[in-house]
Amino acid sequence: MSTPAPTPIVTPLQTFVDLSALLTGIAAGNLAPSVDPKNIKQVYFNYAQQQAGATFDNLLKIYRENSTQPAGKIASLILDQSGPDIRFLARSVMLMWYLGSWYAPADLAKAGTDTPPPNSVVISSAAYTQGWAWNVAQAHPMGFSNFQFGYWASNPPTLIDFVGGNS
């Protein structure tokens, strides 16, 4: 008689990474690589949890309870059907991954097309340099690059090399 394989335990951090992959369109393996000396996923998780508390927990719960659904259905549930607190927190999480900055969900909710952009807080210098906007632009922040000296003599990697997935 064979013993069934144990069900893998999904940690809140892994749930956050999987949710973030859905929200950003960036492969989870790229958001949380196996070799990750900066551990930016943990920095972002801690920051969002500290800033949003119970709403953050609810966002993770919504994702976890619906994770077997198609991505479009989960995105619609989070961004269209779960109310403004969840919607704007999800937007804050997206901006955090792309820009390395925190935009308070309440400020995002107030922002409109005819208002200036809301204030933001750069989470850390590592968050700034690790922002995915740089990878999507196939660029790097001024004064910082992960590439070796002379990288500019070759064509840049393709966008799929940077973000993975079906981007």
Summary of the structure (lengths in Angstrom):
residues: 167
radius of gyration: 17.4
end to end distance: 44.2
largest distance: 67.1
contacts: 424
relative contact order: 0.13
helix: 57%
strand: 2%
